[in-house]
Amino acid sequence: MQAVSNKRPSGDASPDARQLKRRLGNWMPQQEEAAVAYRRSIAQAAREQSRSKPMTNVVFELKKLIQGDTVLRMNLTRAIEEARDAGFETGYANIDELIQIVDYLTGYAPPFNATVPIATPLNLVLDWPMCMPSGYAVFRDPAFNAQLRKVLMHWCGFLSGPHSRTHLTTAEPDGWFSETAQHKMQLGDYLCDRAQPHWGYVSWNDFFTRRLRDGARPVDEPSNPAVIVNACEASPYNLGEGCQLHDRFWIKAQPYSLREILAGTPRSVVERFVGGSVYQGYLSAFNYHRWHAPVAGTIREAYNVDGTYYSELECEGTDARGLNDSQGYTTATAARAIIVIEADEPALGTIACAFVGMAEVSSCSITVTPGQRVAKGDELGFFQYGGSTYCLIFEPGVIQTFEPRPPWRDDTPPLRVNSRLALARL
């Protein structure tokens, strides 16, 4: 596959280099010293809770799974030790202490922080073990991921309930409605009722999946089928051309492997995209998390694929941003939602959308069904608690030009949903 990309170099793993590495999307703090301070505080809170509160059942089941699987227990123990021996501070020294932290986080609602964001706290806790030599096997283990999914869904359930609204306030500095947050997140663009407690949001997830006000994100040229729009409010990450049915998505170049990405889609449909284009963007913690139709057409496929949550590529090295830099790989391995649209305009053919849940993003929620017709800009679904990365896949010869072109900077602001992404040949 020929790639037209802006691959961000991993660099070396020295302490000075780690201090300078950027984390995409404002999900976690840029500086490792801030991450260490957070891990220490969350570990202390977890220890205190464990003295008075019984362990959540799904976390207890995760602990039993690890204890009962010799290889899994060995690899996770070694990953924690390898991180420690490499000089990283995780906040825990063994599996039992890690499990305490996981249990604590299942009842945790993230506070707002404009300068040191911690929107994915479990990712921050697991940062170093998951990129150690023994960690790669742990975070690809099917049974481990299946139970981890149950843990994340339990957490998602908490975040969908009223007790998750701790920080849905106007209080500085932690409130998501504080003056700082309102400016940072452009909260005036979203539907709410400021006269109501918590501005009318019934839960953290209700706020996180907040809806836009009418006219806040107009669809670019809605009647012009040649204009393809952004499906997510996301910054550009990569652009791949000449995609193959099967490719070596596990190597550093991370080419897009269509059969793996679109697992569950009939092979005859997947083959339409061979030789075509893939555009990939990543979402920010502070922005809109619903997905919209890039073209007008009919939904032909709409389904979820189970997968990994914290698995990253060995070739990205020992690096806190390894999961960010493994985004091409995650399109073929991580939990995701797949939506395939047959465009009304025959020249556009079929467009495949892959909405990928990385790290804490435990719920990729689809709101359309096969056979349903959508207009350009109509809602397709949303990420609950978190955001991640997404791909649009086009048949060969469809795209004349993409609006965003590499090279892209790590701090490129998100392209607005429903804004122009590409111009097609008609």
VENPEDA-V122114 format. One record per residue. N is the residue number from 0. RES is the residue in three letters. SS is DSSP state (~ for helix, > for strand, _ for the rest). Layout:
n: <N/N>
res: <RES/RES>
ss: <SS/SS>
This chain:
n: <0/1/2/3/4/5/6/7/8/9/10/11/12/13/14/15/16/17/18/19/20/21/22/23/24/25/26/27/28/29/30/31/32/33/34/35/36/37/38/39/40/41/42/43/44/45/46/47/48/49/50/51/52/53/54/55/56/57/58/59/60/61/62/63/64/65/66/67/68/69/70/71/72/73/74/75/76/77/78/79/80/81/82/83/84/85/86/87/88/89/90/91/92/93/94/95/96/97/98/99/100/101/102/103/104/105/106/107/108/109/110/111/112/113/114/115/116/117/118/119/120/121/122/123/124/125/126/127/128/129/130/131/132/133/134/135/136/137/138/139/140/141/142/143/144/145/146/147/148/149/150/151/152/153/154/155/156/157/158/159/160/161/162/163/164/165/166/167/168/169/170/171/172/173/174/175/176/177/178/179/180/181/182/183/184/185/186/187/188/189/190/191/192/193/194/195/196/197/198/199/200/201/202/203/204/205/206/207/208/209/210/211/212/213/214/215/216/217/218/219/220/221/222/223/224/225/226/227/228/229/230/231/232/233/234/235/236/237/238/239/240/241/242/243/244/245/246/247/248/249/250/251/252/253/254/255/256/257/258/259/260/261/262/263/264/265/266/267/268/269/270/271/272/273/274/275/276/277/278/279/280/281/282/283/284/285/286/287/288/289/290/291/292/293/294/295/296/297/298/299/300/301/302/303/304/305/306/307/308/309/310/311/312/313/314/315/316/317/318/319/320/321/322/323/324/325/326/327/328/329/330/331/332/333/334/335/336/337/338/339/340/341/342/343/344/345/346/347/348/349/350/351/352/353/354/355/356/357/358/359/360/361/362/363/364/365/366/367/368/369/370/371/372/373/374/375/376/377/378/379/380/381/382/383/384/385/386/387/388/389/390/391/392/393/394/395/396/397/398/399/400/401/402/403/404/405/406/407/408/409/410/411/412/413/414/415/416/417/418/419/420/421/422/423/424/425>
res: <MET/GLN/ALA/VAL/SER/ASN/LYS/ARG/PRO/SER/GLY/ASP/ALA/SER/PRO/ASP/ALA/ARG/GLN/LEU/LYS/ARG/ARG/LEU/GLY/ASN/TRP/MET/PRO/GLN/GLN/GLU/GLU/ALA/ALA/VAL/ALA/TYR/ARG/ARG/SER/ILE/ALA/GLN/ALA/ALA/ARG/GLU/GLN/SER/ARG/SER/LYS/PRO/MET/THR/ASN/VAL/VAL/PHE/GLU/LEU/LYS/LYS/LEU/ILE/GLN/GLY/ASP/THR/VAL/LEU/ARG/MET/ASN/LEU/THR/ARG/ALA/ILE/GLU/GLU/ALA/ARG/ASP/ALA/GLY/PHE/GLU/THR/GLY/TYR/ALA/ASN/ILE/ASP/GLU/LEU/ILE/GLN/ILE/VAL/ASP/TYR/LEU/THR/GLY/TYR/ALA/PRO/PRO/PHE/ASN/ALA/THR/VAL/PRO/ILE/ALA/THR/PRO/LEU/ASN/LEU/VAL/LEU/ASP/TRP/PRO/MET/CYS/MET/PRO/SER/GLY/TYR/ALA/VAL/PHE/ARG/ASP/PRO/ALA/PHE/ASN/ALA/GLN/LEU/ARG/LYS/VAL/LEU/MET/HIS/TRP/CYS/GLY/PHE/LEU/SER/GLY/PRO/HIS/SER/ARG/THR/HIS/LEU/THR/THR/ALA/GLU/PRO/ASP/GLY/TRP/PHE/SER/GLU/THR/ALA/GLN/HIS/LYS/MET/GLN/LEU/GLY/ASP/TYR/LEU/CYS/ASP/ARG/ALA/GLN/PRO/HIS/TRP/GLY/TYR/VAL/SER/TRP/ASN/ASP/PHE/PHE/THR/ARG/ARG/LEU/ARG/ASP/GLY/ALA/ARG/PRO/VAL/ASP/GLU/PRO/SER/ASN/PRO/ALA/VAL/ILE/VAL/ASN/ALA/CYS/GLU/ALA/SER/PRO/TYR/ASN/LEU/GLY/GLU/GLY/CYS/GLN/LEU/HIS/ASP/ARG/PHE/TRP/ILE/LYS/ALA/GLN/PRO/TYR/SER/LEU/ARG/GLU/ILE/LEU/ALA/GLY/THR/PRO/ARG/SER/VAL/VAL/GLU/ARG/PHE/VAL/GLY/GLY/SER/VAL/TYR/GLN/GLY/TYR/LEU/SER/ALA/PHE/ASN/TYR/HIS/ARG/TRP/HIS/ALA/PRO/VAL/ALA/GLY/THR/ILE/ARG/GLU/ALA/TYR/ASN/VAL/ASP/GLY/THR/TYR/TYR/SER/GLU/LEU/GLU/CYS/GLU/GLY/THR/ASP/ALA/ARG/GLY/LEU/ASN/ASP/SER/GLN/GLY/TYR/THR/THR/ALA/THR/ALA/ALA/ARG/ALA/ILE/ILE/VAL/ILE/GLU/ALA/ASP/GLU/PRO/ALA/LEU/GLY/THR/ILE/ALA/CYS/ALA/PHE/VAL/GLY/MET/ALA/GLU/VAL/SER/SER/CYS/SER/ILE/THR/VAL/THR/PRO/GLY/GLN/ARG/VAL/ALA/LYS/GLY/ASP/GLU/LEU/GLY/PHE/PHE/GLN/TYR/GLY/GLY/SER/THR/TYR/CYS/LEU/ILE/PHE/GLU/PRO/GLY/VAL/ILE/GLN/THR/PHE/GLU/PRO/ARG/PRO/PRO/TRP/ARG/ASP/ASP/THR/PRO/PRO/LEU/ARG/VAL/ASN/SER/ARG/LEU/ALA/LEU/ALA/ARG/LEU>
ss: <_/>/>/>/>/_/_/_/_/_/_/_/_/_/~/~/~/~/~/~/_/_/_/~/~/~/_/_/_/_/_/~/~/~/~/~/~/~/~/~/~/~/~/~/~/~/~/~/~/~/_/_/_/_/_/_/~/~/~/~/~/~/~/~/~/~/~/~/_/~/~/~/~/~/~/~/~/~/~/~/~/~/~/~/~/_/_/_/_/_/_/_/_/_/~/~/~/~/~/~/~/~/~/~/~/_/_/_/_/_/_/_/_/_/_/_/_/_/_/_/~/~/~/~/~/~/_/_/~/~/~/_/_/_/~/~/~/~/_/_/_/~/~/~/~/~/~/~/~/~/~/~/~/~/~/~/~/~/~/_/_/~/~/~/_/_/_/_/_/_/_/_/_/_/_/_/_/_/~/~/~/~/~/~/~/_/~/~/~/>/_/_/_/_/_/_/~/~/~/~/_/_/_/~/~/~/~/~/_/_/_/>/_/_/_/_/_/_/_/_/_/_/_/_/_/_/>/>/>/_/_/_/_/>/>/>/>/>/>/>/>/_/_/>/_/_/_/_/_/_/_/_/_/_/_/_/>/~/~/~/~/_/_/_/_/_/~/~/~/~/~/~/~/_/_/_/>/>/>/>/>/>/>/_/_/_/_/_/_/>/>/>/_/_/_/_/>/>/>/>/>/>/>/>/>/_/_/>/_/_/_/_/_/~/~/~/_/_/_/_/_/_/_/~/~/~/~/~/~/~/~/~/~/>/>/>/>/>/>/>/>/>/>/_/_/~/~/~/_/>/>/>/>/>/>/>/>/_/_/_/_/_/>/>/>/>/_/_/_/_/_/_/>/>/_/_/_/_/>/>/>/>/>/>/_/_/_/_/>/>/>/>/>/>/_/_/_/_/>/>/>/>/_/_/_/_/_/_/_/_/_/_/_/_/>/_/_/_/_/>/>/>/>/>/_/_>
